[in-house]
């Protein structure tokens, strides 16, 4: 496949590079893993709550769910940065795709 080098293709590759750097630099990847861990904690706490037969197990499961909810709030800025970086990569991919299919377009 031979690339058509025009302003859209170059701009798309630049945006995808910025998005990849932002995904790592802004902490988006770590935010994703933090969210996955927090959701596992909430799920485990809920499962423990449903199967608890003593008050101590209910208190511990409530604390696990509360800690999971606190982690979700704590990792929210990193997940927002992950979404922004993914949007930048997606816009860059659209630019590359349009640059390859149509060649150079005149802006009106």
N, C-alpha and C positions, 0 to 999 in steps of 0.2 A: 504494500500500500504506500503510495507516494503522497506525502502531505502537500497540501496547497498552503503556502506560506503567505498569509495576508494578515491584516490587522486584527481580525476576529480570532484567528487561530493563535496568534502570538498573545493577544490579550487573554484568551481562554487559558492557555498554559500558564501565564503569569498568575491569574486568579486561582487556578488549581494549586499552584505552588504556595501562594500565600495562605490558602485554606489549609493545606497540609501542615505548614509551619504553625499556623494558629491553633490547629487541633492539638498539637503537641505542646506548644508554648503556653497557651492559655489554660492548660490543665483539663481539657475536655475529655481526654481518654481516662484520666484518673477519676473524673466525675462520673463517667459511665460505670466504671467498676465500683465506685462508691454507691451509686444508685442500685446496682445489682445486689450488692451486699446488704444494703438497707432493706430492699424488698424481700430478700431471703430471711432477714431477721424478723420482719413483720409477719411473713408467712409462717415461720417457725413458731413465733409467739402466739399467733392465732390458732395454730394446730395444738399447741400446748394448752391454750385456754380451753379449747373444746374437749380435750381429753383429761383435763385436770380433775383430780378427785379430792384434793386438799386445798385449803386456803393458801398455803405457802406456794403451791404450784401456780395458782391463779395470780398471786402477787408477782411472782417471778415472770410469768408470761406477760403480764401487763407492763412490767419494766422493760422486757425485751422489745415489745411493740413500741413503747415510748422511745426507747433508744433508737430504734429503726426510723421512727418519724423524725427524731432530732437529726439523724444523719441525712435524711432526705432534704430537710431545710438547710443543713450545713453545706451540702454539695450542690445546691441549686444554682449558684453563679457559674460553677464549672460546667454544668449540664447546659445552661443557656449559652455559654461560649462554644460548646460542642455543636449545638444547633446552628449558631451563627457561622462557624467554620464549615459545617456541612452545606449550608446555603451558599457560601462563597464558592465551594468546590462545585456544587451543582450548576451555578451560574457560569462558571468557567467551562464546564463540560458542555453546556448549551452553546456557548460561544464557539468552542472548537467544532462541535457538530455542525453548526450553521456555517462556519467558515469553510468546512470541507464539502458541504453539499452544494452551496450556492456560489462559492468563490467570493470575490469582492463585491459587496453591495454598496450602492451609493446612498448615503444618508440624506433624507429629505428634511 
